[in-house]
Amino acid sequence: MGSMRRSSCEDSKVMMASAADPDQFGVIFDRHFDAIYRYMARRTSGDAAALTSETFCVAFSRRSSFDARALSALPWLYGIARNVIGNAQRSTYRLQRATSRVALERSADVSVETLTFDDSAQLDHLDAALAASLSRLADDDREALLLMVWEGLTYAQIASVTGVPVGTVRSRIHRARHQVRTSLEGNRHE
């Protein structure tokens, strides 16, 4: 824990140093690549390595916007990763919409209008009932819950990533937990 705390405290110093010496950003990359890669692999069915690289490219270009008061760059990086995922999803959505307009028939199994992010890749290994419960959650509720469960972020860090107040994060996680619990209990009784 001591080394984790020390490296987190040093993130702001490294980020500030990278303004004058861009090579310093490599420390942030080395320190947080694995966490961002795992986040991408869990959240997308696309090329997690490419999306992770894009996240760090964006972070590098926006490193001057990093809040030096932050102890760790990781929540800031998760926020950028979240936006990269959103952009990729919108691109995928636009491509699917264009393809569907060109195609004469569209599969009844795919509803482009209801696509959010591709949970199927990470949910394949979960129990079908849990997967169904998670897929029925509102996007914002699911995201907050998964950031807490999969990424181990605190309420404050999730608030930083999502850009909403901590109280809103708490409400989203409470609501998501309640809905999943209710859904799973309903499945047990069927």
FENZI-V529204 format. One record per helix or strand. SS is the DSSP state (2 for helix, 1 for strand). FROM is the first residue (numbers start at 1). TO is the last residue. Records with the same first field share a line. If there is no record, write none. Layout:
BEGIN
SS: FROM-TO ; FROM-TO
END
This chain:
BEGIN
2: 2-20 ; 22-43 ; 48-61 ; 63-65 ; 74-102 ; 112-114 ; 120-123 ; 128-135 ; 139-149 ; 155-162 ; 166-189
END
